[in-house]
Amino acid sequence: MNLLKQWGFTPDSWKGQRGEYWVLAQLALLVVFALVPVYPSAARELVPLTVQYGLRGVASAIALLALVLLGKGLIDLGPSLTPLPYPRDDGELVQTGVYGLVRHSLYSGLILGTFALSLGRLSLSHLAVNLALLAVLNAKASQEEVWLQARYPDYSDYRQRVKKLIPWVY
């Protein structure tokens, strides 16, 4: 319970003032991703086995990047970590480490990790959930950036230098 309090949850949290509903949406989509059955593309049988292995290799590389973003993001955030998009009262703006590569490293790791699993399984159902997760985390990050901009005056410069969710792309 103390950890939830440290992260910014309060008895009034479920009024949604700190983005609690974004956290619920994110968790719901991750549960759906874990439970949805594999729905392979009909074209899967037409894809040569060597191409399927190649796609699994690409998926493995993306999964490794996702693990680095998640792991290093957790370490780099340190005591500023919170699942809420609202910044912690005692938090600091982290712009170094993996956050010099992408502004929302943890969201990136989740998006790329679920994409890697979808690609590795060649599952259209998982890809659909991955796209929904991308939409939710992009919206959550946008709300978070409004609050970060209000809290940290140098956030605008950081935003210009570093991509939002997908390293080198977006």
C-alpha positions in Angstrom: 0.0 0.0 0.0 2.9 2.4 0.8 4.3 1.9 -2.7 0.9 3.0 -4.2 1.0 6.1 -2.1 4.6 6.8 -3.1 3.6 6.5 -6.8 0.9 9.2 -6.3 -2.2 7.1 -5.7 -4.5 8.5 -3.0 -8.0 7.6 -1.6 -9.3 10.1 -4.2 -7.3 8.6 -7.0 -10.3 7.1 -8.8 -11.6 10.5 -9.6 -9.0 10.4 -12.4 -7.2 13.6 -11.6 -3.7 12.0 -12.1 -4.5 9.8 -15.0 -5.5 6.7 -13.1 -7.9 5.6 -15.9 -5.0 5.5 -18.4 -3.3 3.0 -16.1 -6.4 0.9 -16.0 -6.8 1.0 -19.8 -3.1 0.0 -20.2 -3.4 -2.9 -17.8 -6.6 -4.1 -19.4 -5.0 -4.2 -22.8 -2.0 -6.1 -21.5 -4.3 -8.7 -20.0 -6.2 -9.0 -23.2 -2.9 -9.3 -25.1 -1.9 -12.2 -22.8 -5.3 -14.0 -23.1 -6.2 -13.4 -26.8 -5.8 -16.6 -28.9 -3.4 -16.6 -31.7 -5.2 -15.8 -35.0 -2.7 -16.4 -37.7 -3.0 -14.8 -41.1 -4.3 -17.0 -43.9 -1.2 -16.0 -45.8 1.0 -17.6 -43.2 0.9 -21.0 -45.0 2.0 -19.2 -48.1 5.1 -17.7 -46.5 8.2 -19.9 -46.9 9.6 -21.3 -43.8 12.9 -19.4 -44.2 10.9 -16.1 -44.3 9.0 -17.1 -41.1 12.4 -17.8 -39.4 13.6 -14.5 -40.6 10.6 -12.7 -39.2 11.2 -14.5 -35.9 14.8 -13.3 -35.9 13.6 -9.7 -36.5 11.0 -10.2 -33.7 13.8 -11.4 -31.4 15.8 -8.3 -32.1 12.8 -6.0 -31.5 12.1 -7.9 -28.3 15.7 -7.4 -27.1 15.4 -3.6 -27.8 12.1 -3.7 -25.8 13.7 -5.4 -22.9 16.6 -2.8 -22.9 14.1 0.1 -23.0 12.1 -1.4 -20.2 15.0 -2.4 -18.0 17.1 0.6 -18.5 14.0 2.9 -18.3 13.2 1.5 -14.9 16.8 2.0 -13.7 17.1 5.5 -15.1 13.8 6.7 -13.7 14.8 5.5 -10.2 12.7 7.3 -7.6 10.8 9.3 -10.2 9.0 6.1 -11.3 5.2 6.1 -11.2 2.7 4.2 -13.4 0.6 7.4 -13.4 1.1 9.9 -16.2 1.0 12.7 -13.6 4.6 13.3 -12.4 5.5 12.6 -8.8 5.7 15.5 -6.5 9.2 14.6 -5.5 10.2 13.5 -9.1 12.9 14.9 -11.4 12.9 15.2 -15.2 15.2 12.4 -16.4 16.8 13.2 -19.8 19.8 11.0 -19.7 20.4 7.3 -20.3 17.7 5.7 -22.3 15.6 8.8 -21.9 18.1 10.5 -24.2 16.9 8.1 -26.9 13.1 8.1 -26.3 11.0 10.2 -24.0 8.7 7.5 -22.8 11.0 4.5 -22.6 8.6 2.2 -20.6 5.7 2.8 -23.0 8.1 2.1 -25.9 9.2 -1.1 -24.3 5.6 -2.3 -23.9 4.7 -1.3 -27.5 7.8 -2.9 -29.1 7.6 -6.0 -26.8 4.0 -6.7 -27.7 4.8 -6.0 -31.4 7.7 -8.5 -31.2 5.4 -11.2 -29.8 2.8 -10.5 -32.4 5.4 -10.7 -35.2 7.0 -13.8 -33.8 3.7 -15.6 -33.6 2.5 -14.1 -36.9 -0.8 -13.4 -35.0 -3.2 -10.9 -36.4 -5.2 -10.9 -33.1 -2.2 -9.9 -31.1 -1.2 -7.3 -33.7 -4.7 -5.8 -33.3 -4.3 -5.6 -29.5 -0.8 -4.2 -30.0 -2.2 -1.4 -32.2 -4.8 -0.6 -29.5 -2.0 -0.5 -26.9 -0.1 1.9 -29.1 -3.1 4.2 -29.4 -3.7 4.2 -25.6 0.0 4.7 -24.7 0.3 7.4 -27.2 -2.7 9.2 -25.7 -1.4 8.6 -22.2 2.0 10.0 -23.1 0.4 13.1 -24.6 -1.5 13.7 -21.4 1.7 13.1 -19.4 3.6 15.6 -21.6 1.0 18.3 -20.8 1.7 17.8 -17.0 5.5 17.5 -17.6 5.6 20.7 -19.6 3.7 22.5 -16.7 6.1 21.1 -14.1 9.5 21.4 -15.9 10.3 24.5 -17.9 13.1 22.8 -19.9 10.7 20.0 -21.1 10.0 21.9 -24.3 13.7 21.7 -25.4 13.8 18.0 -24.4 10.7 17.4 -26.5 12.3 18.9 -29.5 15.5 16.8 -29.2 14.2 13.3 -28.3 11.5 11.1 -30.0 8.3 10.4 -28.2 7.7 6.6 -28.3 9.6 4.8 -31.0 13.4 5.4 -31.1 14.6 7.2 -34.2 11.0 7.1 -35.7 8.3 8.8 -33.5 
